[in-house]
């Protein structure tokens, strides 16, 4: 029977989202704004897989020397990040990840090098560690991997999740991850052993229109704001919009249609800018739209 290292088909463990909390049974580490990655490393080679099992090793040539950081075969769960001014820069990483030209990739690997931040070890020297408690895995990780310019080990604190979250919020970081000390590694599963606590922004925006589904009902809401007497779009949102709100917005649109506000949005029913709602999202993109938006509701006042 082939072992985990030979199979190379690990789907990363998943997380539930919760509010900040303190608990002596949990450790807390920074949630990095990067790309999840499983690294299969031995003394001769490195194989990097994203969560869809795609081999991305050649996209990040600067990470191929991580084999010098181990003396035995290991499987690491971690995050690919690009640091700008000491903080993870998702957009710089995204630019790197979309490259296909080998020459440009080589240049970018020197200009915007990617780091692999390891926060778990699932396999060491022929042994499957997924049924080993987290704290023991953390100890094995620290002893079996030597940090380098492109490979680091995630630090953590114990118990004080609320204060750590406030620090992440103050520094404009993505958030915090809480992990149960005695938790096992559940491949591809979402459990309460790992919890994510995201720094999110709330903003009141105008409902400028919506994209209808195949039956003409409200699907995505197009949201925006007014600036210097003109309306500008900030993006669309689907998650969190209740059926009652969809029906309300559709009924409003029947008597309050408007002219096109932004031509880049196709097949949109534009409405008079009178409805306002609250949306929660992570940082803005470089274009000024919202990352991972979730609708919280119409403001009926």
Secondary structure as UniProt FT lines:
FT   HELIX           4..7
FT   STRAND          14..17
FT   STRAND          23..31
FT   STRAND          35..41
FT   STRAND          46..49
FT   TURN            51..52
FT   HELIX           57..59
FT   HELIX           61..69
FT   STRAND          74..81
FT   STRAND          83..84
FT   TURN            85..86
FT   STRAND          87..88
FT   HELIX           90..97
FT   HELIX           102..111
FT   STRAND          115..124
FT   TURN            125..126
FT   STRAND          127..128
FT   TURN            130..131
FT   HELIX           134..144
FT   STRAND          151..153
FT   STRAND          157..159
FT   HELIX           161..170
FT   TURN            171..172
FT   STRAND          175..180
FT   TURN            181..182
FT   TURN            187..188
FT   STRAND          190..198
FT   STRAND          201..212
FT   TURN            214..215
FT   STRAND          218..227
FT   TURN            228..229
FT   STRAND          230..237
FT   TURN            239..240
FT   HELIX           243..255
FT   TURN            263..264
FT   STRAND          268..271
FT   TURN            273..274
FT   STRAND          276..281
FT   TURN            286..287
FT   STRAND          294..298
//
